[in-house]
Structure formats: structure tokens, C-alpha cells
Amino acid sequence: MIFLNGAWMPVEEAKVSVLDRGFIYGDGVYEYVPVINGKPYRLEGHLNRLSNSCKEIGLKNPYSHAEWAALVDQIVEKNGAHDQGVYWQITRGVAKRDHSFPVGVEPTVFMMSNPLPKLTQQQIDNGVPCYTFPDTRWHRCHIKSISLLGNVLAKQYATEHGGAEVVMLRDGVLTEAAASNVFCVFGDTIVSAPKDNHILVGITLDAVSELAKKAGMKLEVRPVKEAEMWAADEMWLSSSSKGVLAITTLDDKPIGNAAHVGKPGPMFKKMFALVQADLFGTH
């Protein structure tokens, strides 16, 4: 079952006008929350980010946090699985094609749920290959916009090269991946990119930062230049669908020092355990 504009229905019965601004312009925002054992993971963070995305594009959020939370609970119950990925989006609604915002138009609200993707044991044990890619997207990447062509083209580059993700560089500085945030580890220090308009701050990024601080791990938020990135002892991806995952090769070159070159490192293994405990509520 899916939710569309106040009604529940099978996905096959859902219909949206071809004049919807989400279809014409990609004019809308979205969220995605993993549901583990029937419980949304850090839902409040997702709802806060949704509210910020709406504010950034001048779109009224049609529901309160409590109403969104109730909808998430309902779709989880209706679709039955303990582990789900809930996606929802808000567009500016249906109007004649005009770049300017329409007046008096109701937003289109759509929510669906699918089985939650799971990491394979091979990915956990061996990490994944990634490829560098120029970050030529717009300068408002902090908005979780449904207009994702830049990210799609970047991810397709990784797919065509046999990679799990890209690591994007803007003006010689690491930003993020197509659908993930990126961490570098130098010695015993975890480094993430500044929370500015060039990255979408992931809820899992914030979780990793919080868990690292609680565990007494050193954490820095600062730019990482490309030359420094190549000297990283470890690199990780983080996202709502992945949790945290080690990057073990970049452009077919192994990441890491002599003790664990091309393999997940000790800092990753510690953080992976912390994130899993947080995801499954065993901390």
C-alpha cells in the first residue's frame, strides 16, 4: 500500500497528473527513513531535515512532525515487514507550466515503503570499490531535492565502472558521494566534510559523529583536499540505507596503510559495531 494525497491505495492504482511540478520541474523535496524491527531509525532527524528542505524552497510542509510520524507508522503497519525503507516526497503540486510558483495550489504528497536493502557479508568484510568524480552539481546540495540528475549521473559512472559509489571532488576538495556521506580516517582521527551547502548532511552522518564522541573517538569537521584524501588510512561511506561501509579501493587503488591496505580498518570495525548497535537498539 502507498499513500497519495490523503488516501491509501495499491501502488498500481496511484495516479499523478502529468502537470505536476515534480514531474515537469523536479520541484519538490523528499525523505527516506529506514525502519528496523518496526521502528523508524532517528525519525526526528529526518523530519527536521524535511522541514528545512521545505523552508529552503519556499514550500509549506503539509503535515506536522506528529502527523508525519503517524503516517510512517501506518505505512509500516500496512506493509507488514519488520525492516522497511520508507520514502516520501512533497511536490509543489499541479499547475500549468510556468517557472514561477503557482498560487493557491495544494502540494502533492506521496509515500511508499519497500524492503530495506541489506549489506552483504562480503561488503561488510571486504568493503567496496569507489571511483572519484567531479562534483559539478548546483550549490544548494543541502536541500534534499527530488531533482537528482547530478547525483544520478555520478552514480551511473560508478555503476559502469563496477563501483558501489563515487567520491566527489569540487575544486579539489572532497564533498560527498552520490547517495552517501564520506568519512576519512587519519591515524586515530575521523574527518568529515563541513556541513555547508555542498553536501546533504545525512542523518547517519550525524549518528556516526554522535557515536564517535560518546566512544571517545577523535572527530574533526573540516575540508579534505584531494592530495590528503589519497593518504587516508581509512575511508567510509554512510547513509540511511547502508549504515556505515568501508571504501577499500578508490579508482582501483587500495585505500589504507600497510596493516590493512585494501581492507576495512580497525576504526571502521569499531564504528560499524557502534552503528549496528544503534540501528538495532542494542546499545
Secondary structure, DSSP 8 states (H G I E B T S, - for coil): -EEETTEEE-GGG----TTBHHHHH--EEEEEEEEETTEETTHHHHHHHHHHHHHHTT---SS-HHHHHHHHHHHHHHH--SSEEEEEEEE--B--S-SS--SS---EEEEEEEE-----HHHHHH-EEEEEEE--S-S-TTS-BS--HHHHHHHHHHHHTT-SEEEEEETTEE---SSSEEEEEETTEEEE--SSTTS---HHHHHHHHHHHHTT-EEEE---BHHHHTT-SEEEEEETTTEEEEEEEETTEE-S-TTTTTS--HHHHHHHHHHHHHHTT--
